[in-house]
Each structure stands twice: as structure tokens, then as C-alpha cells.
Amino acid sequence: MDPISFWLIALGIPLTAVIGNSVIRLLADLPQSAPADTVLAFVVFNAVAVMQAEDFKKFVVYSAFQEAFVSIYVLLILLGMFGWAVSVFSIEREIADHYRDPGADFPFRAFFFAFFIPVALIFASVTPFAYKGAA
């Protein structure tokens, strides 16, 4: 890999994601939060996995996942971006509103999805590497 390509991928994509995330949150008047930021981190991981597919495929044992590697991770990027948007603009807003008005009902649904979305994306992103095939 060309040195400039390495640095563009290693620093450029995460830096762009962090800056974009911060600007969008600033414009939406929302604080940073761990669940949505975890989702964003895995969107970046999935993007790097797509760009460096040949390097990542070496760690995937199951042949069906190797063959569809790029397709799987492009889908995970799209799902992750959707999950991030839902987290930031719906779930976190509901949680922030609760903290601004503590007398309001506790947002159980929002807290459930704030936990569920990142866990589901982490699980989906790691599964192609962990799954060894049917026994």
C-alpha cells in the first residue's frame, strides 16, 4: 500500500467522521454520547474493512462470508449510518428531554434502543470474523 493511502485511510476517515459528528451534534444542539459514538466508530471500521477488503478477508474463515465480504460490510455501513441517525436525532433527543424535565416519564424505550443499536452493530460487524461455519 502506498504511504499516502495508508494515512488517508488510517487518519482521514476517522478524523472526517469525528469532525462531521461534532458539527452535526453542534447544529442539532445535542451533546456527545457513547452509544451513538460507538455506532459511528463501527461505521468507520466497516468502511475501512470495505476499502481494505483483501487484507481483512484473510481473517474470515467461512467461505460464504469471504465471497460476500464487501457486500456485507457495505450493508453494515448503511445500517450503521441509519442507526447513528436514529440514535442522534430521536433516541438521544428523547433522553436529553427527560434530563431537562426530570418530572417526565422515564424513557425506557429510548434507553433500550440506545443500548440495543450499538450492541447489534458490534455483533454484526464481528460475526464474519468469528463464525467458523456449520459444524
Wavefront OBJ file of the C-alpha trace (Angstrom):
o trace
v 0.000 0.000 0.000
v 1.211 3.478 -0.882
v 2.143 5.522 2.253
v -0.310 8.311 1.423
v -3.115 5.758 1.015
v -2.312 4.327 4.420
v -2.534 7.725 6.103
v -5.708 8.691 4.261
v -7.385 5.535 5.476
v -5.832 5.405 8.947
v -6.375 9.061 9.822
v -8.550 10.656 7.165
v -11.693 8.586 7.555
v -11.818 8.592 11.382
v -10.969 12.300 11.517
v -13.685 13.120 8.986
v -16.189 11.057 10.965
v -15.293 12.744 14.272
v -15.453 16.247 12.813
v -18.697 15.522 10.957
v -20.218 14.014 14.087
v -19.246 17.044 16.163
v -20.595 19.539 13.618
v -23.908 17.715 13.240
v -24.312 17.462 17.017
v -23.460 21.145 17.430
v -26.043 22.131 14.805
v -28.662 19.828 16.374
v -27.848 21.119 19.895
v -27.093 17.632 21.204
v -24.247 16.518 23.472
v -21.806 13.760 22.585
v -22.914 10.309 23.739
v -21.247 6.937 23.980
v -23.911 4.786 22.235
v -24.100 6.830 19.033
v -20.349 7.397 19.021
v -19.809 3.637 19.325
v -22.064 3.140 16.317
v -20.048 5.757 14.430
v -16.796 4.003 15.349
v -18.101 0.767 13.845
v -19.303 2.577 10.728
v -15.693 3.755 10.324
v -14.420 0.210 10.971
v -16.816 -1.166 8.349
v -15.721 1.473 5.833
v -12.071 0.582 6.383
v -12.965 -3.115 6.044
v -14.530 -2.383 2.638
v -11.553 -0.324 1.438
v -9.046 -2.926 2.634
v -11.199 -5.976 1.881
v -8.347 -8.146 0.641
v -6.434 -7.628 3.886
v -9.483 -8.258 6.074
v -10.689 -11.328 4.144
v -7.611 -13.206 5.355
v -9.187 -13.320 8.818
v -12.567 -14.636 7.641
v -12.788 -18.436 7.706
v -16.282 -19.079 6.361
v -16.166 -19.034 2.548
v -19.654 -17.552 2.082
v -18.630 -14.549 4.172
v -15.371 -14.231 2.224
v -17.222 -14.177 -1.097
v -19.759 -11.587 0.062
v -17.359 -9.622 2.283
v -17.675 -6.242 0.562
v -21.463 -6.566 0.211
v -21.857 -7.461 3.880
v -19.805 -4.511 5.056
v -21.416 -2.013 2.674
v -24.776 -3.105 4.092
v -23.395 -2.718 7.623
v -22.192 0.796 6.755
v -25.691 1.741 5.601
v -27.339 0.132 8.634
v -24.818 1.805 10.925
v -25.408 5.233 9.397
v -29.153 4.734 9.810
v -28.654 3.547 13.418
v -26.433 6.546 14.149
v -29.020 8.972 12.738
v -31.843 7.359 14.743
v -29.678 7.429 17.868
v -28.672 11.065 17.500
v -31.888 12.636 16.260
v -34.531 10.544 18.021
v -33.267 8.437 20.915
v -30.783 10.920 22.349
v -33.217 13.793 21.969
v -35.772 11.829 23.982
v -33.189 11.090 26.695
v -31.971 14.717 26.725
v -35.555 15.944 27.056
v -36.001 13.675 30.080
v -32.921 15.132 31.774
v -34.125 18.675 31.048
v -37.516 17.845 32.630
v -36.959 15.197 35.314
v -40.684 15.109 36.069
v -41.392 13.497 32.696
v -41.823 9.744 32.375
v -38.586 7.781 32.246
v -37.742 6.966 28.585
v -37.335 3.174 28.902
v -37.742 2.648 25.147
v -35.042 5.202 24.378
v -32.601 3.674 26.858
v -33.303 0.185 25.477
v -32.563 1.264 21.904
v -29.562 3.352 22.999
v -28.116 0.058 24.245
v -29.501 -2.255 21.539
v -28.355 -0.394 18.407
v -24.606 -0.346 19.205
v -24.621 -3.909 20.526
v -26.386 -5.182 17.399
v -23.944 -3.364 15.102
v -20.923 -4.631 17.049
v -22.258 -8.183 16.868
v -22.976 -7.892 13.131
v -19.562 -6.353 12.394
v -17.643 -9.041 14.252
v -19.684 -12.086 13.165
v -17.932 -12.631 9.795
v -14.613 -12.876 11.635
v -15.884 -15.067 14.480
v -18.126 -17.508 12.588
v -16.274 -20.661 11.530
v -19.073 -22.328 9.571
v -21.615 -25.014 10.316
v -20.267 -27.986 12.224
l 1 2 3 4 5 6 7 8 9 10 11 12 13 14 15 16 17 18 19 20 21 22 23 24 25 26 27 28 29 30 31 32 33 34 35 36 37 38 39 40 41 42 43 44 45 46 47 48 49 50 51 52 53 54 55 56 57 58 59 60 61 62 63 64 65 66 67 68 69 70 71 72 73 74 75 76 77 78 79 80 81 82 83 84 85 86 87 88 89 90 91 92 93 94 95 96 97 98 99 100 101 102 103 104 105 106 107 108 109 110 111 112 113 114 115 116 117 118 119 120 121 122 123 124 125 126 127 128 129 130 131 132 133 134 135
